[in-house]
Amino acid sequence: MEYNIEFWNALDCLMQQSEVIIDRPKGTVHPKYPDFLYEVDYGYLRDTVSMDGNEIDVWRGTHKEQRIDAIICTIDLMKKDSEIKILIGCTEEEKEKIYHTHNNSAYMKGILIRRL
């Protein structure tokens, strides 16, 4: 457990070195799944790489303080992959929405890890 602070500091460093791009704003629909509505801003960190070969995904909330406050680790049984998604400035209500987004299907499951 002593490395928790270093983990969060490393994520902070990564975010400071990368631009947050919101390509799916709150209220828009998913480009492949028109029934899926984004309830929180969704995007990625420019010039980063995640497990799926794309950039690291982020959820950006409406909290005044825009700092990393949680991550969600996901397993996608359809794509047979796993990822982490960074939550930035999310209220508790937004964290709940994000958590449910990643657990509403039989094919995707996620676990939310809050920053202490």
C-alpha positions as CSV (number, residue, x, y, z in Angstrom):
1,M,0.0,0.0,0.0
2,E,2.9,2.4,0.4
3,Y,3.1,2.9,-3.4
4,N,-0.4,4.3,-3.7
5,I,0.8,7.9,-3.5
6,E,3.4,7.2,-6.2
7,F,0.8,5.7,-8.5
8,W,-1.5,8.7,-8.2
9,N,1.5,11.1,-8.6
10,A,2.5,9.2,-11.8
11,L,-1.1,9.6,-13.2
12,D,-0.9,13.3,-12.3
13,C,2.4,13.6,-14.1
14,L,0.9,11.8,-17.2
15,M,-2.1,14.1,-17.2
16,Q,0.1,17.3,-16.9
17,Q,2.2,16.1,-19.9
18,S,-0.8,15.4,-22.0
19,E,-3.7,17.4,-23.4
20,V,-7.2,16.2,-22.4
21,I,-9.4,15.9,-25.5
22,I,-13.1,15.5,-25.1
23,D,-14.4,14.0,-28.3
24,R,-17.7,12.7,-26.8
25,P,-19.3,15.5,-24.8
26,K,-22.0,14.9,-22.2
27,G,-25.4,14.5,-24.0
28,T,-24.0,13.1,-27.3
29,V,-24.5,9.5,-28.5
30,H,-21.9,6.9,-29.2
31,P,-20.8,6.8,-32.8
32,K,-21.3,3.0,-33.2
33,Y,-24.2,2.5,-30.7
34,P,-26.9,5.2,-31.2
35,D,-28.8,4.0,-28.1
36,F,-25.8,4.9,-25.8
37,L,-25.9,8.4,-24.5
38,Y,-22.9,9.9,-22.7
39,E,-23.9,11.3,-19.3
40,V,-20.5,12.7,-18.5
41,D,-17.8,14.2,-20.9
42,Y,-15.6,11.4,-22.3
43,G,-12.4,11.6,-24.2
44,Y,-8.7,10.7,-24.0
45,L,-5.2,11.9,-23.2
46,R,-3.5,13.0,-26.4
47,D,-0.2,11.2,-27.2
48,T,-0.7,8.3,-24.8
49,V,-1.3,4.6,-25.4
50,S,-3.6,2.2,-23.6
51,M,-4.0,-1.5,-23.7
52,D,-6.3,-1.4,-26.8
53,G,-3.6,0.6,-28.8
54,N,-5.6,3.8,-28.6
55,E,-5.1,6.7,-26.3
56,I,-5.8,6.5,-22.5
57,D,-9.5,7.2,-22.0
58,V,-10.8,9.8,-19.6
59,W,-14.1,10.8,-18.0
60,R,-14.2,14.5,-17.1
61,G,-16.7,15.7,-14.6
62,T,-18.1,19.0,-13.5
63,H,-16.3,19.4,-10.2
64,K,-14.6,22.8,-9.8
65,E,-11.3,21.1,-9.0
66,Q,-10.2,19.3,-12.1
67,R,-7.8,16.7,-10.6
68,I,-7.7,13.0,-11.0
69,D,-10.0,11.6,-8.4
70,A,-10.5,7.9,-9.4
71,I,-9.9,5.3,-12.1
72,I,-12.1,2.6,-13.4
73,C,-10.6,-0.7,-14.5
74,T,-12.6,-2.5,-17.1
75,I,-12.9,-5.9,-18.7
76,D,-14.6,-6.1,-22.1
77,L,-15.5,-9.7,-22.9
78,M,-16.5,-8.9,-26.5
79,K,-13.2,-7.3,-27.3
80,K,-11.4,-9.5,-24.9
81,D,-9.4,-6.7,-23.4
82,S,-8.9,-4.6,-20.3
83,E,-8.3,-0.9,-19.7
84,I,-8.1,1.8,-17.2
85,K,-10.0,5.0,-17.6
86,I,-9.1,8.1,-15.7
87,L,-11.7,10.1,-13.9
88,I,-11.0,13.8,-13.7
89,G,-13.0,16.2,-11.5
90,C,-16.0,13.9,-11.1
91,T,-18.7,14.4,-8.5
92,E,-19.9,11.4,-6.6
93,E,-23.0,11.4,-8.8
94,E,-20.9,11.4,-11.9
95,K,-18.7,8.6,-10.5
96,E,-21.9,6.5,-10.0
97,K,-23.0,7.2,-13.6
98,I,-19.6,6.1,-14.9
99,Y,-19.6,3.0,-12.7
100,H,-23.0,2.0,-14.0
101,T,-22.0,2.7,-17.6
102,H,-19.3,0.1,-17.3
103,N,-21.4,-2.5,-15.6
104,N,-24.8,-2.2,-17.5
105,S,-24.0,-5.0,-19.9
106,A,-23.1,-8.7,-19.7
107,Y,-20.0,-8.0,-21.7
108,M,-18.3,-5.2,-19.8
109,K,-17.5,-5.0,-16.1
110,G,-15.6,-2.4,-14.2
111,I,-14.3,-1.6,-10.8
112,L,-14.0,1.9,-9.5
113,I,-10.9,2.8,-7.5
114,R,-11.2,6.2,-5.7
115,R,-8.2,8.3,-4.8
116,L,-7.9,8.8,-1.1
